[in-house]
Amino acid sequence: DVLPSPEGPVPSVSITEIRQYLRAQGIPFHDGYSCLHTPSLFTDSRESQTPPPATNVPYTLFIDKTTGSFLCTATLAEGTWQDFQANVELRHRGVPPASSGEPEEDTRRAREDARCIWERAVPLWDLLDEDETNKTKAMFGISLVTDTTLKRFGVRYLRTAKSLVFPWFSPRDATLKGLKLVRVEKKGDAIAYVEETLPRFDSYRNLFGLPLVSRRDTELVLTGWELDALALHQATGVASLALPRGATCLPPALLPYLEQFKRITLWLGEDLRSWEAAKLFARKLSLKRCSLVRPGDLQPRPLEALNQGLNLTKILRAALPASHKSIVSFRQLREEVFGELVNTEQVAGIKWARFPELNKLLKGHRRGELTIFTGPTGSGKTTFISEYALDLCMQGVCTLWGSFEINNVRLAKIMLTQFATQRLEDQLELYDEWADRFEDLPLYFMTFHGQQNIKTVIDTMQHAVYMYDITHVVVDNLQFMMGHEHLSVDR
């Protein structure tokens, strides 16, 4: 399996079926925002044949209302809806439920590497002299972030790599599960932040700042970056967390940890992509409890707001409710329209880096649009589209490929060659290095081949959109997906 792919068409389960099953099994539950809460099957070690009693039992097991996947926050056991049912059956037979067991070899190695780096890293306020500390803070734009805040969030500095180190502690027992390293790269006048995570991109599910949240907290601000969470907490005192992959995606596995909050404000960044992502994530989190901070000159990202001396509490108070009524007046749209006029470049979409001529034609990649490329067989459609999609993917656009014509291994080979911009068959010693970098792209493949039932394909796409926040789907090609029997107009 060259890349992580949505594991085949997942047997779908509706929220009604989940509720009926829980009632039939006598398992008490209550409705949360994006999950159902039930007592855990995994914390009660006594081999009781009866379901856990409803009284005095913490409801630590969360079942995702959209997919049926579950997570027990007390034991970190997780699995699909089918796994949950299997564990309930085992319980009836008096077999203790399967625990989450030992972590896989890769995870264990990543944790070991993380521990070594963590031990080598030093607290930022412990550098040899004040001058080095100030220079380092200035490099990352955090001169105004106090040592108290850095200490509270446990941020360290790795001298050898000139990187800030952000820890990922297990919410269960506070052991170190992984790290994110951030360094600064200067490109001319512009500075770029380069991130690296242990474990790799797909398994890194840290809600940075989670161990600091108390059970009594009911309000939360979700940011797209660790440094924003520091700035926000320092300026407002509100519980703030950073998403592991910023505005790229919100993995459903994190939703249980966000269930306790009655109000969540999403302040993900300062561009239109962050704004679009915030609207998408609010739907996952339940619109009625979410508010969004609209990006703009007077509302930049939290760290920038702190550096500019803006009032962050005031900005949070002015956040817009995510749910809006079905009918609106222009007064309610006024700000949105102004935002589109100010940011005409961003509204046009994400530009291709490799195809400047294409930007003149299409302006950029925008959500909710369908683009059809046509041409005779062998004219290079697939080769071009794979590079066109790769270009966006390298800019953080989560992409799903449905290739019905050529298999995924061949497609991945074409894309890897385009990514490396060289023939890797001549330099096999470079393969692992390029493959590692390629693996970190937010790229997924459907495992279909040849003619398919259209409903199965659509279901798989919808599942991928929920799981991986896909914003770009490539179908190659339409004829294969349709099948040739009675091509009706509806199709």
Secondary structure by P-SEA (a helix, b strand, c coil): ccccccccccccccaaaaaaaaaaacbbbbbcccbbbcccccccccccccccccccccccbbbcccccccccccccccccaaaaaaaaaaaaacccccccccccaaaaaaaaaaaaaaaacccccccccaaaaaaaaaaaccccccaaaaaaacccccccccbbbbbbccccccccccbbbbbbbbcccbbbbbbbbcccccccccccccccccccccbbbbbccaaaaaaaaaacccbbbbccccccccccccccccccccbbbbbccccaaaaaaaaaaaaaaccccbbbbbbccccccaaaaaaacccaaaaaaaccccccccccccccaaaaaaaaaacccccccccccccaaaaaacccccccbbbbbbbcccccaaaaaaaaaaaaaaaccbbbbbcccccaaaaaaaaaaaaacccccccccaaaaaaaaaaaccbbbbcccccccaaaaaaaaaaaaaaccccbbbbcccccccccccccccc
